[in-house]
Amino acid sequence: MPTTPATDAGSASAGTGTQESIMLELVDESGNTIGTAEKLSAHQAPGLLHRAFSVFLFDERGRLLLQRRALGKYHSPGVWSNTCCGHPYPGESPFAAAARRTHEELGLSPSLLAAAGTVRYNHPDPASGLVEQEYNHLFVGLAQSDPAPDPEEVGDTAFVTAEELAKRHAELPFSAWFMTVLDAARPAIRELTGDAAGW
C-alpha cells in the first residue's frame, strides 16, 4: 500500500499542501516503470516522463463533467479540464488511482469506469513554466450522482454537451493537456455515450 497520505494525493491536480513529499512513477516510452521522482521536480522543464491518468465521466444525457481547477493549485490553477486527472502512487494501478482521486476531488464514485487506452504527450504550461511529460492512462465512465467537490481541489464543475464544450473551449482557458486526452479518449467516449451525443 502507498504510504503517501490520501489528502496529498499524487496528482497533477493536487493542491499546494505538502506536494514536495509526493512521489511519481517514472516510465519509459512503452510505459514500463523505470523509477520514481518527486512530483514537482518531475514537472520542471524539460520534464521527466511519468505515469498519469485522465478520467471522463458522463451523465445519463451524455454530457461530460468538467472541472475548473482550484485557484490555489501550483499547476494550471483556475483553468477548465476533464473530470479528473492525476498520477498513481508508485505501485498503484492507474484504475485504482483514477477511482480514488475522482472520489477525493469530486465526491463521486464512478460507475462503469473502463480503460480507454493510453496517450503520451509533452505539454509545457506557459503560465507556470512547468512541463507535462506524461504517459497517460485514459478512463471513461458514468457520474450517477451530483458532484460534491473539495474546494481545495476544484473551483467549479459543469456538465456540458459536445456543442457546449466547443463554445467553452473557444472562450475560456483550458488545461494544456485537455484536447490531447479528450481526442485520445473519443473512441471509448462514443462507445459509452452513443453516436447521438455527438462526441
Salt bridges, closest charged atoms under 4 A:
GLU25 OE1 - ARG51 NE 2.59
GLU29 OE1 - ARG120 NE 2.87
ASP59 OD2 - ARG63 NE 2.69
GLU92 OE2 - ARG100 NE 2.86
GLU104 OE1 - ARG100 NH1 3.33
GLU104 OE1 - ARG101 NH1 2.66
GLU105 OE2 - ARG101 NH2 3.00
ASP125 OD2 - HIS75 ND1 3.81
GLU132 OE1 - HIS43 NE2 3.17
GLU132 OE1 - HIS50 NE2 3.91
GLU132 OE2 - HIS75 NE2 2.97
GLU134 OE2 - HIS43 NE2 3.97
GLU134 OE2 - HIS50 NE2 3.05
GLU134 OE2 - HIS87 NE2 2.83
GLU153 OE1 - LYS73 NZ 2.18
GLU153 OE1 - ARG101 NH2 3.24
GLU171 OE2 - LYS167 NZ 3.11
ASP183 OD1 - ARG186 NE 2.86
